[in-house]
Amino acid sequence: MPPDSTSTAAASGDAGGSFSGTVKRGIRRAVDAVLPLIWYPFCLAVRCLAPLVRLRFGHLNNDRIGELIPRLEFYLRRRSLETPTGKTPRLAREIELFIANRRSANPFVTELIARRLRTVTNDLLWRLYDMARRRWPDTDFWIDTSSVGVYDFDIWNKSERQLLVMNQGERERGEAFLRDLGVEPGDPYVCFSVRDSAYLDAKHPHQDPDRWRVHDYRNGAMANFMPMAEWFADQGIKVFRIGAEVEAPLETDHPNIIDYSTHHRTPFLDIAVSAGCALYVGDTSGTFWMPLAFERPIAQANIIPIDNPGRGIGSVFMPKTYRRLTDDSPVPFREIVESGAYSVFTSANFAEKGYRPVENTAAEILEMAKERYQRATGTWSANADDAELQQRYWGVFPEGHPARNSLALVSRHFMINHLDLF
């Protein structure tokens, strides 16, 4: 996923020249001025305690689900593989404390994390932590949760899921909700979501109305996902559109397609529904981390950058394709890699390179979803050329590029339809 271009504070509505923004910036400057008076005694206390207990401090990237889950999941998976014969083992007297602010993308996820990790939710402490970490980044008691393990496939492959565990009562509550909508325990159902601008606009409003348009290249059209939803629904499988914020309700009267986001959505149900789905179909939206945290089968369309599909073992994906701005001709993927366009992170960057990303078609999304579902249910029929098709995709990256070790699979239908681009 693209790196955050701003901090939560910078992205909030206090930017610009408003009076409230001026006051907030003045408060931050005042706190920054007195911060050393707090910091140095605090460091001394931590050092003095070190012979008895080693204290380490981290934080929850609380404002986006695509930051909150993967950073901690990857940290815990990596830590679970540490042994005395490998990396330095964790100390028996080590205490880790994670600090969160109150503005959580999903309070139930934060609650589940608090069962797994020692956490403190306090806005002032979170602000002090954030300022101290920026000012003294090399302090040895910080916990590094900066990585989501984009290319650390070996860690994802060799470790078990760590972060989110619901208790029996919570699982039963989720089953009761699904039963009310016609899904009995053991019945397969599908979840899907499509990235749009609604979440950032609603949860992180900014004085500049175009603040988040730099990420629009990642968005997708709901219309391209509806044939997929209708196909599963026609098979008698319930289909849930999920997502915390959506631009518009679904336009469908199919009894097996449920607009969960518009009519049923709660933080608890986000997890309860995601945790049991037989398939999740989505794109680059961080929503996919909810089912992936429970190792549900994943299929992702419109992947961009093209070297960064989800971390699920056996997940099936398709990248966006590209066309030239000059004559609208298709661009070979090797050219995208060689030009550096595969690793840019704003809509303007693509225009500067002379390309425009193109969404996957409805037919491609349907076939990708069917492939992943069939693989998950053991009904997929392999072809003799499947391995060669996978090699064609990853072969556009130079020797030594870490993407070549990906655990994900490119959709067979996509590859066959776009062999001219490889």
N, C-alpha and C positions, 0 to 999 in steps of 0.2 A: 504494500500500500504506500501511497505517497507520504512523505514525511510531513508532519505538521509545519505549516509555514509561519504560524504565530502561536504564541501561548494563549491559554484560555483567557487570561487577563487582557491581552492585546486584542483578542477577538470580540470582547464583550462590548456592550453598547456605550461604555464610557469613553470610547475613542472620539476624537474630534475636539471641538472647542467649546462644548457645552459647559455650563457652570458646574454641574455634578461631576463631569469628567475632570475639570480643573481641581475640584476639591479632592477627588480620589487620588489624582496624581500627586497632590500636595501631601496627602497622608502617606502615600507610599514613599515619597522622598524623606519624610520625617522618620518613618520606621527604618528606612535604609540607613539613616544617619546614626540611629541609636542601636542598630543591630549588633555591632561589635561588642557593646556593653553586655549583651545577652550571650553572644556567641562564644567568647573566650572563656568565661566561667563555665559555660555548658561543656565545652571541649575538655576543660580541665577535669570536670566531674566524671566525664566518660572515661578519660585516661586513668583516673584514680581507681575506677571500678574495674578496669580491665583485668587485674589479677583474679578477681572473683567471678566476673561475668562480662562477656563481650557483648556490648550493645551495638546494634546496627539498625539503620533507619531507612525506610523507603516510603513511597507514596503510591496511591491509587490514581491512575489516569481516569478520573471518574466521569468525565463529561461526554465520552463517546464509547459505545459498546465495543467498537472496533479497536479501541485502545485499552479499555478496562480489562477485558478478558484475555486477549492474546499475550500481553506483556507479562502478566502474572502466571498464566498457564505455561508459557515458555520458560520463565524463570524457575518455576517449580519442577518442570520436567528436566531441565538441565541440572538442577541441584540434586534431583533424585538419582542421577547417574554418577554422582561424585562418590568415589570410594578411596580407601586408604592406599590402594595400589595405583590409583590414577591421580586425579587432582587432590589437593589438600582437603582432607575430610572436614566437615563442619564440626565445630567444637561442641562438646556436650553442654557447656554452660553458655552457649550463645543464645541471645534473645533478639529476635527481629520484631520491629514495630513499624507498622505501615500507617501512614496518615492519609485521611481522606477529607475532602470537603463535602458539604451537604448537597451540592448540586450533582446528583448522580444520574447518569444516563438510565440506570435501572436500579432502584433501591433494593429490590429483592436480590439482584446479583451481588450488590455490596453486602447484604446480610449473609449470603452464602459464603462470600469471601471471608467475612469476619469469623465464621466458624472454622475456617481453614488456617487463617493467619491472625496474628494479634493486630488489631486495627483500632485507631482512634479517629472518630469523625468530629472535626472541629475546624471551622473556617479560619480562625486566627492561627492555629498551629500549622494548618496547611499553607497559609500565606507565609509564615515565618520559615517553614521548611523550604518552600519554593525559592524564597529570596536568598536563604543561606546556601542552598545548593548551587544556585547560579553564581553566587559570589565566591564560594569556596568549593569548586567542583571536584577537586582532587582529594578531599578528605576521605580517609580510609574506612570510615564507618557508614558511608552511604551504600545502600543496596542498589545494584545496577539492574533496573528493569527497563532499560532503553530499547532492548531488542525484542522483536516478535519472531525471530528465527526464520527470516525469509528463506535463507539458503542453508539452514542448519537441519537438513533433511535427516541426518543420522540421529539427531537427538529426538526428533518427532517420531522416527521409526522405532527406536529402541526403548522408548519410555511409555508409560501408561498415563491416561488422563489424570489430572491432579486436583483441579480447582473447584468445580461445582458439583456438589452432592446434595440431593434432596432427601429428606427423611420420608418415612412411610406415610405419614399424614399428608405431607405435601404431594406425594405421588398420587394418593387417593383423591385429593382435591382436584388435581389435574385430570384424572380419569373421570371424575364426576362431570366436569365441564365438557369433556369430549363426548361422554355418553349422552349428555343433553343435546348434543348436535349430531347424534347418530353414529358416533365412533365408539364401538365396544372395545374393551381391552383385547389386544391382539390384532385388531383390524389395522391394516396399513392406511396411512394417510400421508399426503404430500404438503409441504410448506413451500411457499415461494415469496420472493420480494424483488422489487425493482428499484434501483437507486434513482432518486430525484433530488430536487433542491429543498424539499419541504423541511427535512430535519434540521439542517444547519440554519435555515432562515428562521425557524420557530425557536430552536433551543439556543442559538447563538446570534441573536439579532445584532446588526451593526448599522451605524449611521450611514454608511455607504451601502445603498441597496444592491450594488453589484459586487459586494465584498466576496461572496462565495462563488461567483460565476467562473472564477479561475479553475474550478473543479468540475465544470459542467461536462467536460469531455468524458467523464466517468458515468454520466447518467444514461439511462435506457428508456425505451418506450414501452409502456405497459401493453400496448396493442400487440407487440411482438411476443409477449409471454402468454397471452390469453389462449391461443390455439393449444399450447402445451397444457394449460390448466383444464381446458375443455376436454382434451383427449383423456387425461386421467379421470376426470369426472364422468366421462362416458363409460369408463370401465367399472364404475361403481365405487371409485376411490374418492374420499373427501379431499378437497384441496383448500388450504388456508392461505390467504394472502396475509403476510405478517409485515411488521414494521411499526416503529414508534410514531412516526409522522408521515403522512402521505398527502400528495397534492390533491387527489380527488378519489371519491368512492369508485369501486368497480362498477362497470356497466355490464352486468350479466344477471340473468334470471335463472341460471342453472342451479338446481337445488343442491348439487354437490360441491359448488364453489362458494366458500364462506369468506366474506370480507371481514376477517377478524380485526384488522387494523381500524376499520371504521366503526364497527359495532360492538366489539367485545374486548378490546385491548386493555390489559392491565400489566404492570411489571411482573407480577407473579406468573400470569398465564403466558407471557412471552417465553419464559423458561420452561414451564410445564408442557406447553405445546411443542416447542422446539426439541425438547429432550426425547420425545418418542416418535418423531416422524420417520417414515420409511424412506423418505427422500426430501432433500432441500434443494430447490433450484433458485439460483440468484445470479448476482454479478459481483462487482467489487464493493458493494455496500458491506459495512462491518456487521450487518445483521447475520451474515453466515457464521460468525463466531459462536452464536448461541447454539445451533445444532451441532457445530463442530466440537464444541466443548464437551458434548456427550458422544462424540465419535459417530454421528449419524452420516449416512451417505450424502455426498455433496456433488452438485453439478453447477458449474459457474459459466455463464455466458459473458461476452463483452469484456474479457480480461484485458486490462491495460494498466500498467505496462505488460508487454507480452511475455516477459520472463518471470511473472510473479503470480502464478495461480495459487489457490488455497493450499494449506498444509495437509489436508486430509489424505491419508494413504489411499490410493485408488480413486481419488476424486477425478471427475471428468470435466474438462473445460474447453472453451474456445476463446481465442483472442479476437478483439476487434480487427478488422482489416483496415487498409488505408488507401486513399486516393490522392492524386496530385491536385493541388489547387490550380495549376495552369491549364490542364486539359481533362481533369477528372478521370484519368487513367488509373488502373490498379497498380499498387506499388508492391514489388516482391518483398517478402519479409527479410531476406538477407540485406536488402538496401536499407530497410528500417533499422536494422541492427548496426550496419556499417556507418550510417549517418548519425547515430546516437539518438535517434528519435524514439527508440524503445525505452529509454530511461528518463524522459522528460515528464514534468509534473504539473503543467498548467496548459490550458487551452491555447494560450498565446504561443507557447513553446512549439506546438505542432505547426501553427501557422508560420512561424519563423523558419521552420524546416521545410515548408512548402507542402505539407500534408494535412489531410483532415481524416480523423478516425471515422470509421463506418460501423454501425451496429450490426450484430448478427441478425439474420432473418428469423421470422417466425418458424419456418420449416427447419432451420438449423437448430433452434432452441428446442423444438419438439424432439428431434432425433437425438440430440445430446442427452436430454432428460430420459428418454426411453432407454438409451444405452446404459446410463448409470443405474437406472432402476433394475434393468435386466442383469447387470453385473452384480448388484446387491442381492438379488433374489435367486441367483444361480441359473438364470435362463438365457444368458448371453451366449451367442455362438461366435467363437473366435474364427478369424480368417487367417490364411497363411501369410498375408501381407501386413498384418497389424503391427508387428514389430518394426517393419521397414517404414511404415507411415510415421510411427513415433520418432524414429531416428531422423526422418526428414525434417520434422519440426524442430527438434532440439539441435539438429545439425546446422541451423542458421546461426547459432551462437559460436563464437570462436573456441578453439581448444582451451580447456582450462576454465571456461566460464562456469560458475557454480550452478547455473540453471540447468545444465546438462544432467545433474544428479537428481532432478525433481522426481517426486513420488507420484505426481499427477499424470493423467493420461489425456492426450488431445482427442477430442471427439473424432471417431472414424469418419462419420458423415462429413464433417467439416473438412478434414484432410482430403478426402476423395473429391469434394467439390471445388477445392482450391489448390490442386496440385500445381497449377500454373504459377502460383505464388511461391513455390518452394523449389 
